Amino acid sequence: MRHLKQFLLPMIFLLAITLVGCNGASTPATAPPQPTNTPIQQTAERIPDVERGRQTWLEQHCADCHGPIGLGGIGPMLAATPLDFDEFLHIVRTAIAPKPAYTPEMLSDGQVYDIYAWLRTQQAYTEPSVPTELPTSALNTPSVEDAMGMTIWTYGRCDTCHGVFAQGGPDAPPLASITYPVEEELERMRNQADEIPEHSVDNISDEIFIRLYKWLQAGCSYTEDCAQ
């Protein structure tokens, strides 16, 4: 009996080794994944070139309407603009003629961003003689009454709907060289005051409107004062 046990124990051991080897052969080990050459994507906010923005501002003749440092002129002041970049870019792309609407081919988003960044570094001019924002009754003050027609037109934000030279826009008629009687045009404007607050007497008095009307009737020159 002892000899039988001595014979069986080695046989059982060999059988166990054989079974383990067969089981390992039927289930090969999974090879580790091979490394890829895909680069790591990095996203970084673009850093604007302020000096290049100033140069582009001059090269694209933005200064002709908005001034050499963005303090305004024919067009509104843009120095230290409170607009965010998306709003600023939208205006650049969709401006109403004769304001230039720049396509991406004419002026890339990067170039617009450079201009925007440069404007944000400029100091807004806040002297009373050049208001940066029109108060409710500003068009009734003597200082504004003495201003050029284009100044009243721009600071009254009339150009927002009717165009910078009153040539009209998608939602507003042209008013340059208008021929309607002033009384008729004044009545039409007042009737729209509920929908267009800028047309109310609180924003522009009858006297100032009549002066502005004469400027419109004369052809909207940006160098001429309102006719007396």
Phi, psi and omega in degrees: 000319179296324179293325179296317179297320180295329179282318185288322183301313176297325180294317179297319180298316179295321179296319179297318179297320180297316180296318178298318179296319179294319180296321178293325180292329182280343180232084183294150179292140180287130181287144178294146181297144179282141178294145180258164179259012181294122181289154176286127180284127179241130178243123180227141179294135182293136178267119183288154175256099186297317180295320177294327176298319178296317180295318179295322177305316181284318182295326181272007176064026175298329181294337181301325181253326187255002178088155184298333178236025172079019182275001176098168181181249171296318178264169183289164177290136178241352178301136181055037183306136178278354180295146170279170189296321180298319178294317180298315180297321179298318179295318179299321184279336189239019181302144180275131178302147008278006171297138181285131172259110186274124174280163177301333178288328179279321184211111184291162176302323179296319178293319177297321179295322176298315179298314181302315180296321179295316179300323181293340178274349182277151180267127179292143179271120187241018176297146182303331183290341178230082183295140178274339179214137186280116175293171184303316184250024186296329182286357178259000184273148180302324182297324179281329178298330180275355183283164177293156179303320180297325180294313178297318180300317183285311182288340173280356179064023176295329182292341180301321180257320188266356180093156186296329177247028178058032181276358179098163179214184182301329184241011182214144183282161173290145179235354179295137180058037182297146183240353178296150174300143184300324180296321179293317181291323178295316179297318179299319181294316181295326180292343180262004188297329180294323180271330182235093184303332179297342180271000183280161180293339177290336182260331178211121182286163177301319182298314180292322178298318180298320177296317180293323179300319179295325176293319177297316182298328182279355176111004173064049176288137181277000178248000184253146176282166172297138179293142180278000000 
